[in-house]
Amino acid sequence: MAKEKTIFTCTECGGTSAKWLGKCPQCNAWNTLEETRADTGPAKNRMQALTRGLNAPQPVATLSNIAAADIARTPTGLEELDRVLGGGIVTGGVVLIGGDPGIGKSTLLLQALDALSRQMPVLYVTGEESGAQVALRAQRLGLDGSKVRVQAEIQLENIIATLDAEQPSFCVIDSIQTIYSDQLTSAPGSVAQVRECAAHLTRVAKSSGCTMVLVGHVTKEGALAGPRVLEHIVDTVLYFEGETHSSFRLVRAIKNRFGAVNEIGVFAMTDKGLKGVSNPSAIFLSTHDEPVPGSVVMVTLEGTRPLLVEIQALVDSGGPSPRRLSVGLERDRLAMLLAVLHRHAGMACSDQDVFVNAVGGVRISEPAADLAVLLAIQSSLRGKPLPKGFFAFGEVGLAGEIRPAPRGQERLKEAAKLGFSIAVVPKANAPKKPIEGLTIHAVDRVEQAVDLARSL
C-alpha cells in the first residue's frame, strides 16, 4: 500500500514545505510548521472549479471614472457594536470576531441577530452547539418569539446550499474553526480548512451581498487561531476583550475597511445579555472618598472616543532584585520612565519594587500615558496624594522633554465635562482660550511637572 503523502504547513501564513524546517521559508516565523496530509489532485481541482464559478472576470476601469459613493450601513440595534463597525453593517462585508472562550461572542451576536431579524432575513449557523442550546440561550436572554433562522451544520457545502435557499441578508458562522469542506482531506480546524472555508464564504458574501460574521477561536497568547491570512481575507477584524472576574467587556476594531480602526465598544454583562455602556469612563475610574497616594487620572483616546482612565502606582521597598510590573501598560516603557525620573527629576527607585496598573482592565498603548504614570510613581514614592480633580497626559522623552498628545483639546473638554478641575498637560496642548472650571498647568520638562505636583 502506497504511503500517504504529507506536507508541512505554517500556522502563521499558511505556507507549505515538503519537509520540516525550524523557520518558515515564507514568513520567517519559528516553530510554526505542522505536518498535514497533502490534498489530492482531483479534490484540489474540484475546489478550484467551484471557486471559478463565483469569480467572474471584472472589466478594467480608470480610477477617476469610478463613482465614489458613500457606503450604506444598517444599524445592528446595539449602539456600541455599531460604533466599532463604523456605523453599522455593510452589504457584502465580512467580519471576523475573536475572543476568549465564554467571554460573550455568541451572546452578543445572537442579540444583534434578533434585532436585525425585525428588518431583514438572518441566519445563525452554529457548529459548536445544537439548535436546542441556541434556543435555551435565547430564552435566558429574553428573546422570545425571535425570527432568527438557525442551522446546526459544519459542512461547508451544506452551509452554502442553505445560503442559496434561505437568501439571508445577515449570516453568522459560529465558528470558522469547526467548518470543513469535503473537497479537502485535512481535518476541521487545520490551516488548509480554515483558510479555504473562510475564503470561500467570503466569495459567497461578496457575490450574494450577504453580510457575513465569522467567529474565530484565539490562541493562549490571545491572537486569532489559524493562518494569519485569515485576517487579510476579511474586511473587519474585531477582538472581544475582558477579564473573567469583571462584568465589563470591550470590543475593539483591529482592522476595518469600512471605518476607523482602534474604536472600542464597551458592554456590561447582565443576566439579560450584554448592554452598552453610555459613559465608559465611569468604569475605569476608582471611587475614592479622599485622594490616595499613587493615583492619577489620564485621558486616553480609543479611536474617536476620549476615555478617562485611572493609573495606579505602588512603590514599595524591594529586595536585592527589585520588580517592575505593569498591568495594562507596556513594561519596557515603565523601565524607561523610571530612568527618566531618576536622571532628570532626581527621584531614584533603583532599590524599590514598582507596580503600575490601569484600572478596569483597559489596555493603554499610546505614549500619552507617560506623564500620568510618572506622576503616579512620584506620588506613591513620596506617600502624598495629588489633589482631588487632578489629571494629566503627555508623552515623556528620554531627554526629559514632555511632548504633546494628539487631539489635546478634546481630552481637556472631556475631563472638564466629567468634573475634573486641575490639569497638567504639555505646553503645546495648552488651549488658547480658557476652559470653564478647569485650571491648566502647561509644562515642557519632567522636572517642572514633578515640582508642580509637589506644590499642589
Beta strands, then each sheet from edge to edge (+ up, - down):
strand 1: 6-10
strand 2: 16-17
strand 3: 33-37
strand 4: 73-74
strand 5: 89-90
strand 6: 94-99
strand 7: 122-126
strand 8: 149-152
strand 9: 170-174
strand 10: 211-216
strand 11: 236-241
strand 12: 248-256
strand 13: 264-270
strand 14: 273-276
strand 15: 295-302
strand 16: 305-317
strand 17: 324-327
strand 18: 352-358
strand 19: 390-392
strand 20: 395-396
strand 21: 402-403
strand 22: 422-426
strand 23: 439-443
sheet 1: 2+ 1- 3+
sheet 2: 4+ 5-
sheet 3: 8+ 7+ 9+ 10+ 6+ 11+ 12- 13+ 14-
sheet 4: 15+ 16- 18+ 17+
sheet 5: 19+ 22+ 23+
sheet 6: 20+ 21-
end
